[in-house]
């Protein structure tokens, strides 16, 4: 019986990794919302911008593509990607060399508009764009190291 509980727990946790968050409501109440959270130091160099267009222009100038991570603060798979994937130095180096990386909170600021433009229905949603803003690759839900790298290489081949 303990083995059955372990297997069921493993299946449940695995399903969280493979799916995204599809609700639009926050699941937590944070009493420290007025206190800014320190920014994590990702291996991916995520560009700071309220607008996507300057990043598309930069991508064109640098002959790169744009990688966009649509996330929300309350999304568990989003947090797991931040902790496990975006901290990976080797993957970060690959992405920094080939992409302008951009994280978009789909519930704040211009992220709401961008989420509508790209029809974002789940979090995270990962997009690979060319310099014209056309989607080359798209995934709803978390992608881990090998899958994210394969998506990136596929996007590069579609340039």
Secondary structure as GFF3:
##gff-version 3
##sequence-region A 1 159
A	DSSP	alpha_helix	2	18	.	.	.	ID=ss1
A	DSSP	alpha_helix	53	62	.	.	.	ID=ss2
A	DSSP	beta_strand	65	71	.	.	.	ID=ss3
A	DSSP	alpha_helix	76	84	.	.	.	ID=ss4
A	DSSP	alpha_helix	89	98	.	.	.	ID=ss5
A	DSSP	beta_strand	99	105	.	.	.	ID=ss6
A	DSSP	alpha_helix	111	117	.	.	.	ID=ss7
A	DSSP	beta_strand	125	129	.	.	.	ID=ss8
A	DSSP	beta_strand	135	140	.	.	.	ID=ss9
A	DSSP	alpha_helix	145	157	.	.	.	ID=ss10
###
